[in-house]
Amino acid sequence: MSSSPALAAPVETGSIRLANFWSDYKRSPVAVAALIVVVAVVLMAVLAPFVAPQDPYNQETLDLFDARLEPGETGSGGYVHWLGTDAAGRDIFSAILFGLRTSLIVGVMAGTFALVLGTTVGLIAAYYGGRIEAIIMRIIDLQLSLPAILLALVLVAMLGQGLMQLVAALVAAQYAYFARTTHGAASAERRKDYIEAALSTPLPARHVLFRHLLPNALPPLIVVATVQVANSIALEATLSFLGLGLPITQPSLGSLISNGFQFLLSGRYWISIYPGIALMLTVVAINLVGDQVRSVLNPRNSR
């Protein structure tokens, strides 16, 4: 009589982990609503050329007779300007969509490059330790002691205006947050037995760094990445509002708010208020999503 085969232990696949993550994430209705807002913003930004009734940065489509129309008025183009127009006759709704597109591009690019740079620096510091770790982390601590907006202002003033210059300034101002997070998570993993076992084999350093240390440092990095994307969007808008970010020929929520700032006390509130609301909703929604992701990935809250 043959013995029954032993039951295999269940293996948690990627789809199961994703399903568990979503099950934990959707426990917060506020976080679900924030995720819907983020998805809607991304879709509208990507589809801006097809959704917007006007290309607000094509001079041929602008008409000064449409300048400062109130929300709901019909312009010379024959369509309703639901959010009004600005002093140049740009449709505010169209300008917001194109501005969101630029904000997301800047935020994602700056967040991605800062993630790669900061993670690499943090992993190197945690892996080698000693004097290398001390020098790297003192530089990181010095940078973290300065406000990101101050660093971004100085760097933008040095590099000049332009999309890539702005992204480079934001990366330089924000990579330290990723480096500090990566160093903390990787340092804790560095002292564990499986890392010591990997180091005792003739594996190259990059194999230990990116195949063992990095995967275990990813959860806090995901959280920091979402927050820093929102911070990058806010910083870009701030710099553009001050006239130091993107050129006036490129759409930006910050420049839209700046253009209408002088009209706030004259009753033409919509030129600044609506772009400001779009910026606030985007930044708050991304932060709420990041906060819920942090809560779900927190080991203390694991089931």
HELIX and SHEET records of a PDB file:
HELIX    1   1 GLY A   14  TYR A   25  1                                  12    
HELIX    2   2 PRO A   29  VAL A   46  1                                  18    
HELIX    3   3 ALA A   48  VAL A   51  1                                   4    
HELIX    4   4 GLN A   59  THR A   61  5                                   3    
HELIX    5   5 LEU A   64  ASP A   66  5                                   3    
HELIX    6   6 ILE A   92  TYR A  128  1                                  37    
HELIX    7   7 GLY A  130  LEU A  144  1                                  15    
HELIX    8   8 ALA A  148  LEU A  159  1                                  12    
HELIX    9   9 LEU A  163  ARG A  190  1                                  28    
HELIX   10  10 ASP A  193  LEU A  199  1                                   7    
HELIX   11  11 ALA A  205  VAL A  208  1                                   4    
HELIX   12  12 LEU A  209  LEU A  213  3                                   5    
HELIX   13  13 LEU A  214  PHE A  241  1                                  28    
HELIX   14  14 LEU A  253  PHE A  261  1                                   9    
HELIX   15  15 LEU A  264  SER A  266  5                                   3    
HELIX   16  16 TRP A  270  LEU A  297  1                                  28    
HELIX   17  17 PRO A  299  ASN A  301  5                                   3    
SHEET    1   A 2 GLU A  73  THR A  74  0                                        
SHEET    2   A 2 VAL A  80  HIS A  81 -1                                        
END                                                                             
